[in-house]
Each structure stands twice: as structure tokens, then as C-alpha cells.
């Protein structure tokens, strides 16, 4: 049986090279279970055939394959947790598998601990005389980001209805929160005013709107690819919001918890072993701000048995110049400088294994290409919650030979062009869409 065939592939590996990695996933989790439609992220990825799903499964499958040779018993216990319906346990187990695999390189050994060790999760051996106890902490999406995403989705659904009722066929809507993180009442005010905003744009060409918590800009979408089909409402929607004022608390809680457990359950730090926390950051977090918080924490708590922090933030990034997307593995290493330099006087380097994607210490930023005064302009939204969706319905084009063709593209995360075929006005229009990830969200990495 072939497990990789029919999938899109831009990994740099051949289908034959990827086959044993996908087979390891099928053998580990059961092929029958993987191909069953469900809400589990692994099942969703397995049923998808797009490039992002391929890359995620490749990364996770490679981790599974390599950990089978490191500690198969520990891996089997983690797999049981991955297959559960308990979201926090599942996400934590997937991160631990990924993190241990990242630390397992040709230059260093890593051994996960057994039996739910309360103090640390793995021992990282750098040399015969230098090791690190590693505490793994999965920092998931905050409740504030989840609320923002939910409310933004509600605004998108309402916008689609408003555009249809108003007969606005091609519009770009950019909404930026001002004056602090929006509360429920602010979202409700935005929703209630959306119909009037679209009407003013259509009837009076009003393009700028200001509210207490929102700045709104509307512009006409340009039909550069093909003409918009007039039976469908084409739109792009961008919503950006300030971070919640307590956004750093979750990270500091993770560091405090890890430091307390290390102090309680480890035998202290010495010349041969020190303590490290490896933290997974969600895409909505600012890795720059988290680095500053971690630096302050280590400086202010030098008495705790904690020498350093690894911040890891995997996100899907886009290179607008080359129109390519890739997994950006952001790493920031933060140490109590005095303690670490004393412990690591010989300058031993940490190494990471990343099979696909780009490893980078520079943070990725939320940037979008928008239409402004008939021109395209790249706008960045640093350190903000971000929501982007859109659907462009393009009329198919007939060539000189009478054949019809159209474009189906992923234009940005969550933004797609669809091709509409309608040879004769009296016929029902048929919409064709491409095979793309619904939006750039990593599910298991």
C-alpha cells in the first residue's frame, strides 16, 4: 500500500523518500484511524492533500520515526495521549514528541524521562560532562486570542450577508482595533454599524470610518487576474487587534511552574548539569515580547534553579517577492548570562533538527498586501492579533479557440481566488476551487 501518493510535495524529498515517513505514521496511529473523518488534527491533515498538510505530516512523521529508535516505550505512551479527545493532553503530547525530536541531533543525545516525571521531561546530553534537564511547556492559544478569532469570524459571516444585500461585488475591508483590546460590546457595535458602513461606501463612496474602538478602511478590489463574476460577492477582510494587557501572564506562569518543579524535584544545578525550559509559543504571541519577559524573569529570579529558556514559535510564513509559503521555525535562546557563561565556559553550542522549513532567530511579522489608491501596498501589523479571510470569484475567460480557462490560487492565508464557469447566461454558474489549506494554521507542530 502507498501512503504518500497523490499528495502535493514541495519538501525537497522525493515521493519514495517520504513514503517510509508516512508509513511510520500509518503504522503508529493506524491507517484506518488516520483516514477516518474527524475533528482530530492528525485525521484532518491526513485527509488533506495540500502542501501545508504534507509538510506538517512530514515533520511529525519524521519525529515519530526517529523517536522509535530513541525510546519506543515513551513514544507509545505519548501516542496514546495524542489520540485522546482531551485537547490539552493531546497538544502537550504532540509538542513533547516534536520537541524531543528537535533536540535529538548527531551532536547531542536526548532521552525523555519516564513515568510523568514532575520535575522535567528530558535529559539533553551535550558532552560526556555537560547535560541539561529540560522541562517542556506547551503555551497554546490564549483565551483572548480565541475570543478575538471567534468574534472576527462572526464579523466575516455578517459582512458576507451585508455585501450580498447591498449588491457590493468587489471590496476590500480593513478593520483595525484602536484604544485597547476589544470587549464584547465593541464587537457588537462594529457588527451593528457594518450595514451602514457598506451602504455609505456604495452610495457615497465613503471609504474611511472611525469608531471608538475601530478604524475602518474600504477600497475597491482590482480585477488584475480576471474580471470578477457578477453573480458572487468578492471580498477580502483584514481585522487586527491590540494584544490583551495580560498577554504575558501565561508565559510567566509557565516559567514559574517549571522553575518551581525543577527546584522541588531536581537535585540542583552544578558544573555538569543545569536546567532549561523549552516553551512552545502560539503564532499569535509576540516572540520578541516573550523574549524580553523571559530575560527579565531570569534576571529577577537568579535564585531559582533555572539557567535558560528556549522559545520556539513555528508559523506559516510567506515570501511575497517569490510568492512562496513555508514553515518558519522561530527560535530565541534566553539565558541567565552569568550562570550560563560560568556553566558553559567552553562555549558548547545547542543544535536543532528541522527536516523541512526555515530555522530563524528573526521573528515573522503579520503583513498584508492591500489595494490603496489603485496601487498595491504592503502593510505590517506587528504585535497584534490578526485575522485575514477572503474569496475572489473570477469569471472564466474564453480564448481564440473557444476553450475556457480560469485561475484558482491561494493569494494569502485564508484568501483564495475561485474560477467561475458559465458558458451561457441562462446556465447555472459552476465554481471551481483549488486544493489549498483553508488557512495558514499549523495543527500538530
Secondary structure, 3 states (H helix, E strand, C coil): CCCCCCCCCCCCCCHHHHHHHHHHHHHHHCHHHHCCCCCCHHHHHHHCCCHHHHHHHHHHHHHHHHHHHHCHHHHHHHHHHHCCCCHHHHHHHHHHHHHHHHHCECCEEEEECCCCCCCCCEEEEEECCEEEEEEEEECCCCHHHHHHHHHHHHHHHHHHHHHHHHCCCEEEEEEEECCCCCCHHHHHHHHHHHHHHHHHHHHHCCCEEECCCEEEEEEECCCCCCCECCCCCEEEEEEEEECCCCCCHHHHHHHHHHHHHHHHHCCCCCCCEEEEEEEECCCCCCHHHHHHHHHHHHHHCCCCCCCEEEEEEEEEEEECCCCEEEEEEEEEEEECHHHHHHHCCCCCCCCCCCCCCEEECCCCCCEEEEEECCEEEEEECCCEEEEEEEEEEEECEECCCCCEECCCEEEECCEEEEEEECCCCCCCCEEECCCCCCCCCCCCC
